[in-house]
Amino acid sequence: MNSVVSGAPHDIRGGTQLASLADAMTTRTDAQPRTEREALVALLGEAATERAISICATYQMMNRLLDAVGAPVHPHFLPIAEELGFHSDDLER
């Protein structure tokens, strides 16, 4: 997500707004992400915002499905999980 927010390595138009919307959709369950959505719509338009929401929702759904069935995580991805604050030893399987 740092690349999206900072614009590196590619300049991503609306990167900060996109990151805010994705964060709100995936970490906040107590409120609708209206403010974040409106900010992205104002910058990129309705169609681009809806595509971004669809992609985020699809990834969230797939992650929940894989977690629910106990799909193993390839050891290659464990450092990323650790960086995000997830510790594979703490997860019951």
Secondary structure, DSSP 8 states (H G I E B T S, - for coil): -HHHHH--SS--TTHHHHHHHHHHHHH--SS--HHHHHHHHHHH-HHHHHHHHHHHHHHHHHHHHHHHTT----GGGHHHHHHTT--GGGS--
